[in-house]
Amino acid sequence: MTILVIGLNHENAPLTIREQIHFDALEKKDIERKLISNPIIKECLVLSTCNRTEIYAATDNLYLAERLLKEKLLKKVTKYHHIAESVVYVKVNDEAVTHLFTVVCGLDSLVIGETQILGQVKRAFLDSLNSGSTGELFNRLFQQAITLGKRAHTQTDIGKQAVSISYAAIQMLKRKIPQLKQKKVLLIGAGTMNKLAAQHLKEAGCNQLIFVNRTLDKAEKLAAPYNGNVYPLDEYLQLLEEVDLVICSIDKNNYLLDVTDVMNLTRRRERPLTIIDLGVPRNIDPRIGELENTYVYDVDHLHGVIESNTQQRLTEANKIKRMITKELFEFNDWKKTLAVVPLIEELQEKASNIQAEAMKHIQNKSPNLSEKEKQVILKYTKMISNQFIRQPILMMKEIALQEENYEKRDEYLKLISRIFELESELNFDFDRNHSFSHQLLQNTGS
């Protein structure tokens, strides 16, 4: 079985591309359903955030799977299709696993060390698990990745002094607007981005905050700590006339604010209007920035602020890379043992059947046994059964893990199968190339 990931992210794809291939929850579920219905895709998962969209798959036909995943990834692209095709990355087996581990630890994020991606991967995995698009391989892989992500943040200082996209946005505003604390701010949306933005605005001295959201009670909860004013979402256009700054982050596939909405407003007002668009896809028509006295910034404008805060976390990143290398080897070891799982399960079932048959004979021979006596006999017959198969199971795992001569490995395991009359077939279908692991070790100084 081959593990494959196809995607693009903030490093190689501009926002004009990323916003076109962003998938919401329903689109994610539909893509996974269609992929898993194809016989060449055994398991799959779609991960779509503001800075990346990736499709993970387990397949026994790499060539066809790559074409299929690329088709699904780019199906919504209507503009700059040739650019989108050119920046798609494809990673296979060790490289794909390492990429997932790197992503979930926050090392591949726009903001190195941020923790939001860990929650996003966890939600994507749970959704895929519940819909049935993941199986034994991906359940293990993503659970291991999520556990690693948690350890990376608790056992290193990668998240210490880490900035968020919202923090970077407020830092940029402090540079561009000297009297920021005197400005009136409209926050559109009540999600994580604006929750953090409100916090950083308060720290910057801004006390005039207005919140609008589709669900009014969410806006009220967000506004409460800041004594902010709250309005329903459909009043945002009127509010533009009284504010100096807008920060927008909502889930919407088209522009919330179009250039025609603002054109008349900019003619009437004398003071500047600054808009920060934290949405992906974008919430604000970028043409608004061409209007007089109006300034529009999106997430791609924040790179400079973020990079200035990155150097101090690179040492911690190297610690995590060494953790990733160790996890890669552990995952590959587990993957190797998958081939003998059917043999082990069959052996356990045989032993359980023998034990059950023995209990049946004992009860037939001794019908007057008390319930307590039956439980004692059951306990010890199970113990004998488990001890009898313990060594063969350990031996099968050891052969699968350590025997590098594939012919000898198959020969040893077939011999064990004959001895115990096991009928399950061996299926050693995993990547035998560990050169990438050795390269990774060299890169991290191990």
Secondary structure as GFF3:
##gff-version 3
##sequence-region A 1 446
A	DSSP	beta_strand	2	9	.	.	.	ID=ss1
A	DSSP	alpha_helix	15	18	.	.	.	ID=ss2
A	DSSP	alpha_helix	25	36	.	.	.	ID=ss3
A	DSSP	beta_strand	41	48	.	.	.	ID=ss4
A	DSSP	beta_strand	52	59	.	.	.	ID=ss5
A	DSSP	alpha_helix	62	73	.	.	.	ID=ss6
A	DSSP	alpha_helix	81	87	.	.	.	ID=ss7
A	DSSP	beta_strand	89	92	.	.	.	ID=ss8
A	DSSP	alpha_helix	94	104	.	.	.	ID=ss9
A	DSSP	alpha_helix	116	131	.	.	.	ID=ss10
A	DSSP	alpha_helix	136	154	.	.	.	ID=ss11
A	DSSP	alpha_helix	165	176	.	.	.	ID=ss12
A	DSSP	three_ten_helix	180	182	.	.	.	ID=ss13
A	DSSP	beta_strand	184	188	.	.	.	ID=ss14
A	DSSP	alpha_helix	192	203	.	.	.	ID=ss15
A	DSSP	beta_strand	208	213	.	.	.	ID=ss16
A	DSSP	alpha_helix	216	223	.	.	.	ID=ss17
A	DSSP	three_ten_helix	224	226	.	.	.	ID=ss18
A	DSSP	beta_strand	229	232	.	.	.	ID=ss19
A	DSSP	three_ten_helix	233	235	.	.	.	ID=ss20
A	DSSP	alpha_helix	236	239	.	.	.	ID=ss21
A	DSSP	beta_strand	245	248	.	.	.	ID=ss22
A	DSSP	alpha_helix	259	268	.	.	.	ID=ss23
A	DSSP	beta_strand	273	277	.	.	.	ID=ss24
A	DSSP	three_ten_helix	286	290	.	.	.	ID=ss25
A	DSSP	beta_strand	294	298	.	.	.	ID=ss26
A	DSSP	three_ten_helix	299	302	.	.	.	ID=ss27
A	DSSP	alpha_helix	303	307	.	.	.	ID=ss28
A	DSSP	three_ten_helix	311	313	.	.	.	ID=ss29
A	DSSP	alpha_helix	314	337	.	.	.	ID=ss30
A	DSSP	three_ten_helix	338	340	.	.	.	ID=ss31
A	DSSP	alpha_helix	341	365	.	.	.	ID=ss32
A	DSSP	alpha_helix	371	402	.	.	.	ID=ss33
A	DSSP	alpha_helix	406	419	.	.	.	ID=ss34
A	DSSP	alpha_helix	435	443	.	.	.	ID=ss35
###
